[in-house]
Amino acid sequence: MMKRILCLFLSICTVIPVFLGFSFDIYAEDSYQYTFEEGLLTVTGSGMMGTETAALADYPWHSFRDSITEVVVGDGITAVGKNAFSTCPNLSRITFGRDVTSLGMDAFAYCGTVESVVFRAPLLEMGQSTVYQTTLRSVTLTDQSKEEFLAVASVCRYNTAYSGADFTILESEQTVFADLNGDKTRNVSDVAALLDGFGSGTAFDTDTADLDFDGAISISDTAALLDLLSGKETFQLKLNEEGNAYTVVGLGNISSKTPVLPSSYNGIPVTALDRGVFRVNSGVTEITIPESISTVLAKALTSCDSLEEIHYSGTALQWLHTGAVVLSGCLVMVEEETDLFDTLNLEGATSIANTGGYGGGLRVKSTGELLFSPYLNELRALISAGKSYEDYEGYLRFTDLTTGYTYSGISVPPVKSKGQWVDFFLQGDGIDCGFCPTAGRSYSVEVAIVEKATGTAVVKGVCEMTAAEAFSSSKYYNPTALPSGSIRPGGKLWVNYLTSGGGSVSGAVNQFVKEGENAQTVTAVPQEGYLFLGWNDGVLTAQRTDSSLAADLTVKACFGPEAEKTGIANMFIYTETGEPVLSKEYVGTFVAIRDADSSTYNLSATARMKGRGNSSWNGTAAQTDYNSKNSYRLKFTEKQKLFGMGEKKNKDWVLQSNKFDLSGLRNWMVWNLANKMGSVPYVPECTWIQLYVNNEYRGMYMVCEQVEVATGRADVDDSLSVPDKGYLVEIDFRGDSDTDPYFYIDGYGGTGNERPEFCIKSDVTDEAADKAFIQEYIQRCHDAIMSGDRAAIEELVDLPSLVDMYILEELSKDVDAGRASFYLQKDVGGKLFFTAPWDFDFGFGTYGSAISNDGLISQGSQNCTWFASLITRGWFRTLVWERMAELDSSFNTMLAELDAKKTELGAAADKNAYFWNMYGRQYHGYVSAQVSTNLTTYTEHIDFLINWTTGRWSNLKKQLLNLG
């Protein structure tokens, strides 16, 4: 009996072209040779191409790099050296040979946008900035998964080049035809005849008719060649090792829109359809698969966005339920004689509504894809003791409410997805895939989770899904406990009560309510070992009755673990999506603080959260990697006074990870001493917490104030409409990549990228006028400082804050002094003050020039032009030395308070270090061994800081005296 497989909708996938190479004149250069013609650079040879320290000019193609549009690295070369293809602005394609496993630093940096990169072997090693200032559109990998590739790329500081790329995964034995009508084929005796004829049902064997990537053509089967040149439809076949079956692995540019796949070749059956066979032909509308084919691999029909029907005349359909058949990310619905859903025992199963996380149950994506994703923590509460989600299977059945037709129910395996989600749906190469609705139709979707061993359902439910909503935007659905076939009543609002895991909701968790009426009362109930923290819309009582409803409502009860008490507060953050924050775009969150020193500091509130940081930020690292311990910005819905900090409440706060500072105290040391100085107008306040995000522990963090204009912070009046008003300015060499208005000061800083911007962080009314005013004032300050005239400086600049900021920066040996996170403020009619010391985790022995506690970082500095000039003035050195003598007692008090942190933070710091496995190991390339591998306890970290800083204070005073 003929069965018809209906694919209702397919999404479009990117085609990754692979071109044939060629050779021309050969030029000797070390262990490699190259040819160049019409934009194509081909490099051949053996071993490493270039060296690990090579400069741009060391490569012979350096002089014509602007003309290079494509690079092919041949077999035999195993590693690509530093700067090999760097700064090729028109480079669009790179193909690495079958032996290349290592890419050096800056190998193809500064290349703009590269359309396609093909790796013909697994990549094992990548330099720190291989793809700096380069964006990749598509990446083709061979014998390596995307996850394995990104793990290698994670060592690269600039691996965001891959974040938006489309990935294609190949196996080494596959032969791939792509873009054979292009102009990159050479060394073929009759190119025109070959390409004109190629592409229309004769099969040819890849063992006898092989187009290799080096351009050579070897065809011993004359009949196959004649068929190929005669214009017949041509399929590429690969014979298995036993010699008794073929797999379709490729095809020409078929002109027919309704191709019929071959059932045999030379008397040997064709039994399988490989991945990506139709990747170069997206115009196919109908495909006939012969009964001999019993295996179809994932994404066999990728890019067939016009495909409407698949005809299959065989009976071997078991492959349809193995997760193998995915058509461009779309589940194939199959008419079966047996409806698997009818075989299930649904008695006693729990409503699916009780397992929903944020948008749990069914989720329809904007592409039309549908997922059934219950929250793992809550699913655990439903499944049998001692079992995992892998012991269960999902079932789905769709009914077209327009035609009344019910598709046969299908089984779908569970797949652990991101965070704590489990997707009970087919997946192809890690890409979500699902049922694809026909435009204008509505569907009833029945779902169930069944224990494999007993065949008994533990979860069931049904909901309605409309194609119009699916195609217009992402929408979340929660199936209801209504009888099979029921749909949402018209004119009613949908109310859903969800949980974060760690508890349940008592009462009707899914309700239909008339507009203006009240929902039924529900209560959040924590499970043992968890606490109720609040609802994610800010309601703090466990019991709630939502009244006078005007719109659909979905809220989540947040439960946090009864966390270990380490002497500092615990902060719990729950994101709307249930996923970690991986970008610098705000996401909605619910924030709860518990176990604070004072119960008045405990908090439950809503906020938005985003990533922050420059060298410390890494949004692509795996959540189990220490590099994922990022800093964040919190913006609360209502102003808060976290832990009593600050003069007034404020919405803006920072969660500082102190990624490079395992003590968590380097910023605190500077702020402690700055407060004792009394001259710096604003010094941020801070405290420490243990952070949990979506109930996953993230480590010890520092909560501190955001540097901004506000009462009790940078307290200047920036509200005036005239240019002479309050200003907060940050000196930041990355300022030109931000949105704040900025300007330059003539004579300040280095050149090029190292010339810092002066960024206005306060409000501006008339940007041009305000910028001109503050730029002119700071330029006068600069000119006065560079002149060395004390009287001229004091007329414009607050000298006490300048002297004290110099001491703080020199004491810590801050590598970014005067070039980043360096703040100035000026109020109406006032002088310029040095304010808000920030970001000292690279100081105090950690990185670069800060490793030794000797020397002056300001001497000859290109970073802070002002400090470099002032330290040459005798009167300024005298002021600094005298001020340090005044501060001796305050400095010693700070060290005593630092020593006390061993007890105050010891337990919390140990939990953080043991969680991330940090003690006694080199945990980041920026951190010196003396503060990483050499220190094996938290006490040792504190003692190092005390000893290093004591010696630094003494050395600094001695050097000032020696300079006279």
ChimeraX attribute file (.defattr): number of C-alpha atoms within 10 A of each C-alpha:
attribute: neighborCount
match mode: 1-to-1
recipient: residues
	/A:1	7
	/A:2	10
	/A:3	16
	/A:4	15
	/A:5	16
	/A:6	16
	/A:7	20
	/A:8	17
	/A:9	24
	/A:10	27
	/A:11	18
	/A:12	15
	/A:13	19
	/A:14	15
	/A:15	22
	/A:16	22
	/A:17	21
	/A:18	20
	/A:19	24
	/A:20	22
	/A:21	22
	/A:22	21
	/A:23	18
	/A:24	11
	/A:25	9
	/A:26	14
	/A:27	13
	/A:28	10
	/A:29	14
	/A:30	10
	/A:31	13
	/A:32	19
	/A:33	18
	/A:34	21
	/A:35	17
	/A:36	21
	/A:37	13
	/A:38	10
	/A:39	16
	/A:40	21
	/A:41	22
	/A:42	22
	/A:43	23
	/A:44	20
	/A:45	19
	/A:46	17
	/A:47	16
	/A:48	19
	/A:49	27
	/A:50	21
	/A:51	15
	/A:52	18
	/A:53	12
	/A:54	16
	/A:55	16
	/A:56	19
	/A:57	11
	/A:58	15
	/A:59	17
	/A:60	15
	/A:61	18
	/A:62	18
	/A:63	10
	/A:64	11
	/A:65	20
	/A:66	15
	/A:67	18
	/A:68	22
	/A:69	18
	/A:70	23
	/A:71	21
	/A:72	25
	/A:73	25
	/A:74	24
	/A:75	18
	/A:76	16
	/A:77	23
	/A:78	22
	/A:79	24
	/A:80	25
	/A:81	24
	/A:82	26
	/A:83	28
	/A:84	29
	/A:85	25
	/A:86	24
	/A:87	21
	/A:88	22
	/A:89	20
	/A:90	17
	/A:91	25
	/A:92	19
	/A:93	24
	/A:94	25
	/A:95	24
	/A:96	22
	/A:97	22
	/A:98	18
	/A:99	20
	/A:100	27
	/A:101	19
	/A:102	18
	/A:103	27
	/A:104	25
	/A:105	23
	/A:106	25
	/A:107	26
	/A:108	28
	/A:109	23
	/A:110	19
	/A:111	22
	/A:112	19
	/A:113	17
	/A:114	23
	/A:115	17
	/A:116	23
	/A:117	25
	/A:118	21
	/A:119	23
	/A:120	22
	/A:121	20
	/A:122	19
	/A:123	22
	/A:124	15
	/A:125	18
	/A:126	24
	/A:127	21
	/A:128	19
	/A:129	23
	/A:130	27
	/A:131	29
	/A:132	22
	/A:133	19
	/A:134	23
	/A:135	21
	/A:136	22
	/A:137	20
	/A:138	22
	/A:139	20
	/A:140	22
	/A:141	22
	/A:142	20
	/A:143	16
	/A:144	19
	/A:145	17
	/A:146	18
	/A:147	11
	/A:148	14
	/A:149	16
	/A:150	18
	/A:151	16
	/A:152	15
	/A:153	26
	/A:154	21
	/A:155	17
	/A:156	19
	/A:157	17
	/A:158	18
	/A:159	25
	/A:160	20
	/A:161	18
	/A:162	19
	/A:163	13
	/A:164	11
	/A:165	18
	/A:166	17
	/A:167	22
	/A:168	20
	/A:169	17
	/A:170	20
	/A:171	13
	/A:172	14
	/A:173	10
	/A:174	14
	/A:175	18
	/A:176	20
	/A:177	23
	/A:178	21
	/A:179	18
	/A:180	20
	/A:181	16
	/A:182	11
	/A:183	10
	/A:184	16
	/A:185	19
	/A:186	15
	/A:187	15
	/A:188	12
	/A:189	9
	/A:190	9
	/A:191	14
	/A:192	11
	/A:193	12
	/A:194	19
	/A:195	18
	/A:196	15
	/A:197	20
	/A:198	23
	/A:199	24
	/A:200	22
	/A:201	19
	/A:202	20
	/A:203	23
	/A:204	24
	/A:205	19
	/A:206	20
	/A:207	14
	/A:208	15
	/A:209	19
	/A:210	16
	/A:211	17
	/A:212	16
	/A:213	20
	/A:214	18
	/A:215	17
	/A:216	16
	/A:217	15
	/A:218	13
	/A:219	17
	/A:220	12
	/A:221	13
	/A:222	11
	/A:223	12
	/A:224	18
	/A:225	16
	/A:226	13
	/A:227	19
	/A:228	27
	/A:229	18
	/A:230	17
	/A:231	19
	/A:232	19
	/A:233	23
	/A:234	25
	/A:235	24
	/A:236	22
	/A:237	27
	/A:238	22
	/A:239	17
	/A:240	10
	/A:241	8
	/A:242	6
	/A:243	9
	/A:244	12
	/A:245	19
	/A:246	24
	/A:247	20
	/A:248	24
	/A:249	23
	/A:250	26
	/A:251	26
	/A:252	25
	/A:253	23
	/A:254	23
	/A:255	15
	/A:256	17
	/A:257	15
	/A:258	16
	/A:259	17
	/A:260	15
	/A:261	20
	/A:262	22
	/A:263	18
	/A:264	18
	/A:265	15
	/A:266	8
	/A:267	9
	/A:268	13
	/A:269	17
	/A:270	24
	/A:271	20
	/A:272	21
	/A:273	24
	/A:274	20
	/A:275	25
	/A:276	23
	/A:277	23
	/A:278	25
	/A:279	24
	/A:280	25
	/A:281	23
	/A:282	20
	/A:283	17
	/A:284	21
	/A:285	16
	/A:286	17
	/A:287	19
	/A:288	15
	/A:289	20
	/A:290	18
	/A:291	17
	/A:292	19
	/A:293	25
	/A:294	19
	/A:295	18
	/A:296	22
	/A:297	20
	/A:298	21
	/A:299	25
	/A:300	22
	/A:301	29
	/A:302	26
	/A:303	26
	/A:304	25
	/A:305	19
	/A:306	17
	/A:307	22
	/A:308	16
	/A:309	17
	/A:310	17
	/A:311	17
	/A:312	21
	/A:313	15
	/A:314	15
	/A:315	13
	/A:316	13
	/A:317	17
	/A:318	10
	/A:319	13
	/A:320	19
	/A:321	13
	/A:322	13
	/A:323	17
	/A:324	21
	/A:325	24
	/A:326	27
	/A:327	27
	/A:328	24
	/A:329	29
	/A:330	28
	/A:331	28
	/A:332	20
	/A:333	21
	/A:334	17
	/A:335	14
	/A:336	15
	/A:337	8
	/A:338	11
	/A:339	15
	/A:340	15
	/A:341	18
	/A:342	11
	/A:343	10
	/A:344	15
	/A:345	15
	/A:346	19
	/A:347	11
	/A:348	11
	/A:349	17
	/A:350	18
	/A:351	21
	/A:352	26
	/A:353	26
	/A:354	29
	/A:355	25
	/A:356	29
	/A:357	29
	/A:358	24
	/A:359	24
	/A:360	24
	/A:361	27
	/A:362	26
	/A:363	22
	/A:364	25
	/A:365	21
	/A:366	16
	/A:367	21
	/A:368	28
	/A:369	23
	/A:370	25
	/A:371	22
	/A:372	28
	/A:373	25
	/A:374	26
	/A:375	25
	/A:376	22
	/A:377	18
	/A:378	20
	/A:379	23
	/A:380	16
	/A:381	15
	/A:382	14
	/A:383	18
	/A:384	13
	/A:385	8
	/A:386	6
	/A:387	11
	/A:388	12
	/A:389	19
	/A:390	13
	/A:391	14
	/A:392	22
	/A:393	20
	/A:394	22
	/A:395	22
	/A:396	24
	/A:397	22
	/A:398	25
	/A:399	20
	/A:400	19
	/A:401	17
	/A:402	10
	/A:403	10
	/A:404	10
	/A:405	11
	/A:406	16
	/A:407	16
	/A:408	19
	/A:409	24
	/A:410	20
	/A:411	23
	/A:412	21
	/A:413	21
	/A:414	21
	/A:415	18
	/A:416	14
	/A:417	14
	/A:418	11
	/A:419	15
	/A:420	19
	/A:421	20
	/A:422	22
	/A:423	23
	/A:424	27
	/A:425	24
	/A:426	26
	/A:427	23
	/A:428	19
	/A:429	15
	/A:430	12
	/A:431	11
	/A:432	19
	/A:433	24
	/A:434	25
	/A:435	23
	/A:436	25
	/A:437	26
	/A:438	18
	/A:439	15
	/A:440	11
	/A:441	14
	/A:442	20
	/A:443	24
	/A:444	21
	/A:445	23
	/A:446	22
	/A:447	26
	/A:448	27
	/A:449	31
	/A:450	23
	/A:451	19
	/A:452	13
	/A:453	8
	/A:454	9
	/A:455	15
	/A:456	18
	/A:457	22
	/A:458	22
	/A:459	25
	/A:460	26
	/A:461	24
	/A:462	28
	/A:463	24
	/A:464	22
	/A:465	28
	/A:466	19
	/A:467	18
	/A:468	16
	/A:469	17
	/A:470	23
	/A:471	20
	/A:472	12
	/A:473	13
	/A:474	14
	/A:475	17
	/A:476	19
	/A:477	22
	/A:478	29
	/A:479	30
	/A:480	26
	/A:481	18
	/A:482	14
	/A:483	11
	/A:484	15
	/A:485	15
	/A:486	14
	/A:487	18
	/A:488	15
	/A:489	10
	/A:490	8
	/A:491	10
	/A:492	14
	/A:493	21
	/A:494	21
	/A:495	22
	/A:496	24
	/A:497	27
	/A:498	29
	/A:499	27
	/A:500	26
	/A:501	28
	/A:502	22
	/A:503	24
	/A:504	24
	/A:505	19
	/A:506	14
	/A:507	14
	/A:508	17
	/A:509	21
	/A:510	22
	/A:511	18
	/A:512	19
	/A:513	21
	/A:514	17
	/A:515	16
	/A:516	12
	/A:517	13
	/A:518	14
	/A:519	22
	/A:520	17
	/A:521	14
	/A:522	17
	/A:523	18
	/A:524	25
	/A:525	19
	/A:526	22
	/A:527	15
	/A:528	10
	/A:529	12
	/A:530	17
	/A:531	18
	/A:532	22
	/A:533	27
	/A:534	25
	/A:535	27
	/A:536	28
	/A:537	16
	/A:538	16
	/A:539	16
	/A:540	17
	/A:541	12
	/A:542	17
	/A:543	16
	/A:544	15
	/A:545	11
	/A:546	13
	/A:547	13
	/A:548	13
	/A:549	17
	/A:550	13
	/A:551	14
	/A:552	13
	/A:553	14
	/A:554	18
	/A:555	19
	/A:556	24
	/A:557	27
	/A:558	31
	/A:559	28
	/A:560	28
	/A:561	19
	/A:562	14
	/A:563	19
	/A:564	11
	/A:565	13
	/A:566	18
	/A:567	18
	/A:568	19
	/A:569	24
	/A:570	25
	/A:571	26
	/A:572	28
	/A:573	26
	/A:574	26
	/A:575	21
	/A:576	20
	/A:577	16
	/A:578	21
	/A:579	15
	/A:580	19
	/A:581	19
	/A:582	18
	/A:583	16
	/A:584	15
	/A:585	11
	/A:586	16
	/A:587	18
	/A:588	20
	/A:589	27
	/A:590	25
	/A:591	27
	/A:592	23
	/A:593	22
	/A:594	23
	/A:595	19
	/A:596	18
	/A:597	12
	/A:598	11
	/A:599	11
	/A:600	11
	/A:601	17
	/A:602	17
	/A:603	21
	/A:604	20
	/A:605	23
	/A:606	24
	/A:607	26
	/A:608	20
	/A:609	26
	/A:610	19
	/A:611	22
	/A:612	21
	/A:613	15
	/A:614	9
	/A:615	9
	/A:616	18
	/A:617	22
	/A:618	24
	/A:619	21
	/A:620	19
	/A:621	20
	/A:622	15
	/A:623	15
	/A:624	11
	/A:625	11
	/A:626	19
	/A:627	21
	/A:628	21
	/A:629	24
	/A:630	23
	/A:631	21
	/A:632	23
	/A:633	22
	/A:634	24
	/A:635	22
	/A:636	20
	/A:637	15
	/A:638	12
	/A:639	14
	/A:640	20
	/A:641	16
	/A:642	21
	/A:643	21
	/A:644	13
	/A:645	19
	/A:646	18
	/A:647	11
	/A:648	13
	/A:649	16
	/A:650	21
	/A:651	17
	/A:652	20
	/A:653	21
	/A:654	22
	/A:655	24
	/A:656	23
	/A:657	24
	/A:658	23
	/A:659	22
	/A:660	25
	/A:661	20
	/A:662	24
	/A:663	26
	/A:664	22
	/A:665	21
	/A:666	23
	/A:667	21
	/A:668	22
	/A:669	21
	/A:670	23
	/A:671	23
	/A:672	22
	/A:673	20
	/A:674	26
	/A:675	16
	/A:676	16
	/A:677	18
	/A:678	13
	/A:679	20
	/A:680	22
	/A:681	18
	/A:682	23
	/A:683	23
	/A:684	23
	/A:685	17
	/A:686	21
	/A:687	15
	/A:688	23
	/A:689	24
	/A:690	26
	/A:691	23
	/A:692	21
	/A:693	20
	/A:694	25
	/A:695	20
	/A:696	17
	/A:697	16
	/A:698	21
	/A:699	22
	/A:700	31
	/A:701	26
	/A:702	21
	/A:703	24
	/A:704	21
	/A:705	24
	/A:706	21
	/A:707	23
	/A:708	18
	/A:709	19
	/A:710	17
	/A:711	14
	/A:712	18
	/A:713	21
	/A:714	26
	/A:715	18
	/A:716	20
	/A:717	19
	/A:718	22
	/A:719	13
	/A:720	13
	/A:721	11
	/A:722	14
	/A:723	20
	/A:724	18
	/A:725	20
	/A:726	23
	/A:727	27
	/A:728	27
	/A:729	23
	/A:730	25
	/A:731	24
	/A:732	21
	/A:733	23
	/A:734	17
	/A:735	19
	/A:736	16
	/A:737	8
	/A:738	9
	/A:739	9
	/A:740	14
	/A:741	18
	/A:742	21
	/A:743	17
	/A:744	16
	/A:745	17
	/A:746	9
	/A:747	13
	/A:748	21
	/A:749	21
	/A:750	16
	/A:751	10
	/A:752	8
	/A:753	10
	/A:754	14
	/A:755	20
	/A:756	27
	/A:757	25
	/A:758	29
	/A:759	24
	/A:760	26
	/A:761	19
	/A:762	21
	/A:763	17
	/A:764	22
	/A:765	14
	/A:766	12
	/A:767	14
	/A:768	11
	/A:769	14
	/A:770	21
	/A:771	21
	/A:772	13
	/A:773	15
	/A:774	22
	/A:775	18
	/A:776	13
	/A:777	15
	/A:778	21
	/A:779	16
	/A:780	17
	/A:781	21
	/A:782	20
	/A:783	18
	/A:784	20
	/A:785	21
	/A:786	18
	/A:787	13
	/A:788	19
	/A:789	14
	/A:790	16
	/A:791	10
	/A:792	15
	/A:793	19
	/A:794	16
	/A:795	13
	/A:796	19
	/A:797	24
	/A:798	18
	/A:799	20
	/A:800	19
	/A:801	20
	/A:802	20
	/A:803	22
	/A:804	23
	/A:805	25
	/A:806	20
	/A:807	20
	/A:808	19
	/A:809	23
	/A:810	24
	/A:811	25
	/A:812	27
	/A:813	29
	/A:814	25
	/A:815	23
	/A:816	19
	/A:817	28
	/A:818	26
	/A:819	25
	/A:820	21
	/A:821	18
	/A:822	22
	/A:823	25
	/A:824	22
	/A:825	25
	/A:826	27
	/A:827	18
	/A:828	15
	/A:829	9
	/A:830	14
	/A:831	18
	/A:832	23
	/A:833	24
	/A:834	26
	/A:835	27
	/A:836	26
	/A:837	23
	/A:838	21
	/A:839	20
	/A:840	26
	/A:841	24
	/A:842	25
	/A:843	25
	/A:844	27
	/A:845	25
	/A:846	26
	/A:847	22
	/A:848	15
	/A:849	18
	/A:850	22
	/A:851	19
	/A:852	15
	/A:853	24
	/A:854	19
	/A:855	15
	/A:856	19
	/A:857	22
	/A:858	25
	/A:859	15
	/A:860	14
	/A:861	17
	/A:862	20
	/A:863	23
	/A:864	24
	/A:865	22
	/A:866	23
	/A:867	26
	/A:868	18
	/A:869	18
	/A:870	22
	/A:871	21
	/A:872	16
	/A:873	15
	/A:874	14
	/A:875	14
	/A:876	19
	/A:877	20
	/A:878	16
	/A:879	15
	/A:880	22
	/A:881	19
	/A:882	12
	/A:883	16
	/A:884	20
	/A:885	13
	/A:886	12
	/A:887	15
	/A:888	12
	/A:889	12
	/A:890	18
	/A:891	22
	/A:892	14
	/A:893	15
	/A:894	20
	/A:895	21
	/A:896	12
	/A:897	13
	/A:898	20
	/A:899	16
	/A:900	13
	/A:901	16
	/A:902	18
	/A:903	12
	/A:904	14
	/A:905	20
	/A:906	19
	/A:907	16
	/A:908	23
	/A:909	23
	/A:910	22
	/A:911	16
	/A:912	21
	/A:913	20
	/A:914	11
	/A:915	14
	/A:916	17
	/A:917	13
	/A:918	20
	/A:919	22
	/A:920	16
	/A:921	14
	/A:922	16
	/A:923	20
	/A:924	14
	/A:925	10
	/A:926	14
	/A:927	21
	/A:928	20
	/A:929	19
	/A:930	16
	/A:931	26
	/A:932	21
	/A:933	15
	/A:934	15
	/A:935	20
	/A:936	15
	/A:937	16
	/A:938	22
	/A:939	17
	/A:940	16
	/A:941	22
	/A:942	23
	/A:943	15
	/A:944	18
	/A:945	22
	/A:946	19
	/A:947	12
	/A:948	18
	/A:949	20
	/A:950	16
	/A:951	15
	/A:952	22
	/A:953	19
	/A:954	14
	/A:955	17
	/A:956	21
	/A:957	16
	/A:958	13
	/A:959	15
	/A:960	17
	/A:961	12
	/A:962	8
	/A:963	12
	/A:964	11
